[in-house]
Amino acid sequence: MPRELLLLRHGKSDWSTPVGDLARPLNKRGKRGARRMGTWLAREGRVPERILASPAVRARATAETCAKAMGLARDAVTIEARLYAAGPEALAQAVSRCPARVSRLMVVGHNPGLEAFLVWLLPEPPPVPDDGKLLPTASLARLTLDGPWSSLDAGQARLIEIQRARALPAELA
């Protein structure tokens, strides 16, 4: 059974309040981006069966806002402590523990780890856009995998697309 992996970078964070990195919230643009991405995924019929999110406030808020826009309950989001500041190996371990019955999984996390994981998953690195960012804030990479989550390994995914929230129609927010 082919599987689909959605990698979503958290929305734009709010740096106006002096808080630690884990406690940094989303700003208005970040909330709008998460809503847009969730609305777009629902419209495209790409709602995940499971959502894993970093415990950082901005990642959790992105996941919950996106889930709500897709028509899912807040409890559809599972907070995975190991996703905060995770590199490709830790992200792969989190994904590999996903139940076999799940065919579409979303992971909400942070750069640089999420971009590194994306590159790790592909047999060839994807082309880098002019701005130098594969996954700017509130961007989503859609990938397909042929094997079970438990056998996830480097270079075995295929990139379907990278979608940026700011490129989606404004009416989706």
Stockholm file with secondary structure:
# STOCKHOLM 1.0

chainA/1-173         MPRELLLLRHGKSDWSTPVGDLARPLNKRGKRGARRMGTWLAREGRVPERILASPAVRARATAETCAKAMGLARDAVTIEARLYAAGPEALAQAVSRCPARVSRLMVVGHNPGLEAFLVWLLPEPPPVPDDGKLLPTASLARLTLDGPWSSLDAGQARLIEIQRARALPAELA
#=GR chainA/1-173 SS CCEEEEEEECCCBCCSSCCCGGGCCBCHHHHHHHHHHHHHHHHTTCCCSEEEECSSHHHHHHHHHHHHHTTCCGGGEEECGGGTTCCHHHHHHHHHTSCTTCSEEEEEECTTHHHHHHHHHSSSCCCCCTTSCSSCTTEEEEEEESSCGGGCCTTCCEEEEEEEGGGSCGGGC
#=GC SS_cons         CCEEEEEEECCCBCCSSCCCGGGCCBCHHHHHHHHHHHHHHHHTTCCCSEEEECSSHHHHHHHHHHHHHTTCCGGGEEECGGGTTCCHHHHHHHHHTSCTTCSEEEEEECTTHHHHHHHHHSSSCCCCCTTSCSSCTTEEEEEEESSCGGGCCTTCCEEEEEEEGGGSCGGGC
//
